[in-house]
Structure formats: structure tokens, C-alpha cells
Amino acid sequence: MLAEHGPDAMIWAGGTDMTLHWQREKVSPTVCVDIRDVSQLDFIEVGNDAIRIGAMTALATLERAAGRHHILKMLSDITKLMCTPQTRTLATVGGNMCNASPAADLSPAFVALDATAVIFGRNGTREVTAYDFFVGVNRTAVAQDEILQEVTIPLPSDGEIHGSYRRIDRTVVDIALVNGSAAVTVGIDGVISKVGLGLGAVAPIILNAPDASAALEGTSLADVTRDKLAEVAAIAARHAKPITDVRASAGYRQDMVEVMLRRALEDAITNHGGKLR
Ligand SMILES: Cc1cc2nc3c(=O)[nH]c(=O)nc-3n(C[C@H](O)[C@H](O)[C@H](O)COP(=O)(O)OP(=O)(O)OC[C@H]3O[C@@H](n4cnc5c(N)ncnc54)[C@H](O)[C@@H]3O)c2cc1C
């Protein structure tokens, strides 16, 4: 149907973003392809090497999955910051990704966790990293005749991954003024093998910071200090290109993204059992 109707057609998932965009005339589809009853897109699967989350998984379902894996606990804690309980029963994980708001809450976590977006079209499926998924404000790598099928979070085979997410907001139902997420993998030798970072609301897309990640990778968990994490957060914050808008000034966002990342990194290290000095 998407291919048949072209740019006039849009996916309707939970409709919580679509309703607002339509009301404000940011979109005006003549055909809505309602995928709410596509049950094959509504699942959370925990495997040995990955966690798969279907695009039509409601935020409320993700919220209730906390007990199944500590990474799902991290994502569940994020959903509790989002919308209201009523909206979370409609709003979906895929809709949050595909709306591609730079201030969305799940997106920085998916970037930090090095998740993969599985995109489905008439020619089968293709995969892009969560970082490459976002191409601009409300713009993603999903083509007009494709849909997001699922998000896959890889789990390390030779270590453990822990993550964290921090945000600043004005009210509980507002989107983030600025946010930051960190995911740290520690190998069985106790050395940090991978660091993922996601910076939100400081650029048109969710940013990562490979140079900051590299500054922490290779460090023994036992040697990580608060000063080291502050240094890593400062490197990452240099990537930010915030703007001033109704919610916050560019300067505030620039300062706070560094604080959010530092705290997210501290949480991730603490979740590993690291003792910060
Ligand atoms: C009161 C309120 C509070 C909110 N608070 C927050 C908040 O705190 N944090 C936050 O991040 N967001 C928040 N939101 C935004 C919104 O609820 C979320 O982004 C939600 O997850 C969107 O999901 P949805 O299923 O409703 O998407 P929809 O509105 O159905 O779709 C959003 C966009 O994605 C496209 N789309 C949806 N699914 C797919 C798919 N599988 N493949 C391809 N394209 C797709 C649609 O065509 C549309 O362009 C809030 C919204 C409201 C109304």
C-alpha cells in the first residue's frame, strides 16, 4: 500500500505523534496504513546474543519487561519517563524511532547500545545501525515503501554490558531538554572493551562520540575514576551542536549534555560493580 500510494501514504502505529503532526499540518496523508493489528511486529525476544524488540511493541509493554533482562530494565526505566501511562499504552517503540525527534528518549539509548534497525520492504529486510537510522529531524533511513520491523540490541558473548540514561525535562509529560545515554561492555578479563554513547537534543540527529568512547576503552574497570569519566564526557560534549528554542538555550544544553553523559557513564560503571573514586 505504501508503494502504491507513494508519499501520500503514511504508517499509523500508535498515532500519538501522528495526531499532533496532522493537527499542526506538518503532515497531511491521504492514506494511513494502520499497522496496529500486525501482531508479528509486537514482540520482545531475549536471546543469548541479542534482544529483539518489534516495532509495534507498546511503550507500556516495554515498561513491563524490566524483569526479563537488565538491559530491558534500563529501557523500562526510560519508558517510565515518557508520556503518561495512558499514552504509553498506544505509543510504540517503532513510532518513537521513526518519528525521529532529536529529543526522543529511546533513541539515544539505542545508539549507545549499538542497536540495529531492521527495515522491511518489498525486497526483503535490510539493516542499519541505530546511529545511521536517523538522518535529520523527523527523517530516517526508512524509505517511503518500507517499514521499521524491529530493533535488535547485540549482547556481548565475552563479557557483560550495562547501560544508563539521563535526561533533563521541564515537566513529566514534556520531552527532554537534553539527554545522554551510555553503554559500557566489560570483558571477562575486567577490561572495558566497548563504550557506546548517545547524545540527544543537541543536534538534528542523535549523536555518538567515537573519540570519547575510545578514551575509555581498554581501561580496567578497577582503574576507572570519576575524573576519567568527566574527561570522557567532556570529549563527547564537544560533538554537540545545540540550538536555542522554547525549551532551553543552546548554552544550557551544551553544559548539561556533558553532565548527563558523565552521570550516565557513572551509572553504567556502578551497574558493573565498579567502585568510583
Ligand atoms: C502527551 C505526549 C507526551 C509525549 N512524551 C514523550 C516523551 O516523554 N518522550 C518521547 O520520546 N516521546 C514522547 N511523545 C511522543 C510519542 O508518544 C512517542 O514518540 C511514541 O513512541 C510514538 O509512537 P507511535 O506509535 O504513537 O507513533 P505514530 O504517531 O503512529 O508514528 C510516528 C511516526 O513514525 C512513523 N512510523 C510509526 N511506526 C512505523 C514503522 N514501524 N515503520 C515506519 N514508520 C513508522 C509514522 O508514519 C509517523 O511518521 C509524547 C507524545 C505525547 C502525545
The ligand as an ORCA input file, in Angstrom:
! r2SCAN-3c Opt
* xyz 0 1
  C       1.433     13.810     25.647
  C       2.619     13.232     24.933
  C       3.806     13.086     25.616
  C       4.919     12.548     24.968
  N       6.070     12.386     25.690
  C       7.144     11.841     25.094
  C       8.361     11.661     25.824
  O       8.464     11.969     27.011
  N       9.417     11.136     25.176
  C       9.366     10.780     23.859
  O      10.368     10.302     23.338
  N       8.228     10.936     23.141
  C       7.130     11.447     23.721
  N       5.971     11.621     22.998
  C       5.962     11.286     21.574
  C       5.306      9.930     21.204
  O       4.375      9.486     22.143
  C       6.365      8.832     21.012
  O       7.317      9.253     20.066
  C       5.742      7.497     20.564
  O       6.631      6.447     20.868
  C       5.376      7.465     19.088
  O       4.857      6.177     18.798
  P       3.508      5.997     17.988
  O       3.315      4.521     17.841
  O       2.384      6.738     18.607
  O       3.899      6.643     16.579
  P       2.959      7.229     15.434
  O       2.443      8.556     15.841
  O       1.958      6.226     14.976
  O       4.062      7.410     14.281
  C       5.108      8.340     14.409
  C       5.847      8.427     13.048
  O       6.532      7.209     12.784
  C       6.032      6.590     11.594
  N       6.010      5.156     11.918
  C       5.493      4.583     13.026
  N       5.788      3.274     13.072
  C       6.495      2.996     11.948
  C       7.111      1.820     11.429
  N       7.060      0.624     12.066
  N       7.785      1.907     10.249
  C       7.869      3.099      9.592
  N       7.327      4.252     10.047
  C       6.647      4.206     11.211
  C       4.670      7.209     11.340
  O       4.326      7.189      9.963
  C       4.914      8.627     11.849
  O       5.610      9.375     10.890
  C       4.836     12.170     23.612
  C       3.630     12.314     22.916
  C       2.537     12.837     23.562
  C       1.258     12.979     22.790
*
